[in-house]
Amino acid sequence: MSFAFIISIPSSSLGQAVRLDESGQVTGSTLDLPYAFYNENFGFAVGYVYGVVGRPQKQSMLLGTGIAGTKGSAMGFLTGRDLQVPWIERLFVDPVLSIGYFRDNDAYIDGKPDFPNERAGSNDSSEDNFVEGDGWDNLFRLNFKYLLPMGNGEDDILAAYTIKEGFLVSGAYGGHSGNPFTSGRSYLELTPFYRWQEIEGEDLDADIKTNGLNISLFWDNRNFYANPSKGFSLSGTLSRDFGLFDSSSSWTNVAGEADFYLPLQLGDWLRQGVLALNCWTSYSPSWEEQPDGSIENRPPAYTGSTLGGLWRMRGYPSQRFNDKAAIFYAAELRMIPRWNPFEGWSWIQQHVGVQWLQFVPFVEAGRVAPFWQLDELHSEMKWDVGLGIRAWAMGIVVRLDSAFSEEGGRVQMMVSQPFQF
């Protein structure tokens, strides 16, 4: 079993909203915490996370972390959410910056001599068909979100909702109906991005770089973005690398995602029960296989039609599967019991402020394929099962997911609920 750690904040899944307490006052919180862990890439590692909710603007959030390990791996991560652009009240921005150097990093790309006739990352590829090496992995993304004047966003540019003990009391801006003109908040999003992954190993030395734009439409019709219990959301994204600057190749990708939330009554021992469902699909029309088997105009293995890692197929390594097309399904049973052991640990609570714990059994299925066709994508699908433990800590959802597949197990720690990231 391996252990993976990262801090990540979804961009399109979060809506501009001001948190109020029961008296109607704007609330804020601070997460300020050192931590330690062990995994194959970092060895024994220590880190520090600092996050604020309700600053620098009342609807925004900032979070940063730094990690260093005994194997020489280190990374820093900084993200913001819902920073309102001056003089354009409907425009918000979510910046993400990640800089890291990793030892013994695995990449499921071609280059390992033991597999000359197999494309790494394909659905039938060997789990040992990867290259290993040291190098940088740097990411920058700036997500501009324009709130469309429809639904809840027509009159309320900054929504306000009341929170008590980590639960929504009032102010739900979605889940009222299936009409985007009367329920939820809709966005037009434009996201310039850049990522550089360096691999220096025995089998391959490579620099894989991409830069371009994502253009998205997103309808958030959930009642509470941080921990939805009702409603749904839909998104569609067109991604394009134009091959400019230092990009490794030009490419195009289209993707769509839908998630649904159904409240469940499972007994008095629960404060909340929710069945969360997710479907995602992706296709790269620019992907062209050449007579010699090489691929031109393909997205890098870490983007596009990719499964495995933190968000989709959590029982597999990051970018384990990648191809021209992909489909993915997930179901989670999210249960928050009345029991909260942190209520008896005042010396810990003053630092973490955990108001509820959530236990989440989940199952996932998905597959990549060389073309988008329903019968192909639904044959020989990969699967995994897992259990997540999540907490509302200082106004932020933190989660620890463990998942098991035919290729072993993974334990991953991150921020925010999955789906629509």
Order of alpha helices (4+ residues) and beta strands (2+ residues): beta-beta-beta-beta-beta-beta-beta-beta-beta-beta-beta-beta-beta-beta-beta-beta-beta-beta-beta-beta-beta-alpha-beta-alpha-beta-beta-beta
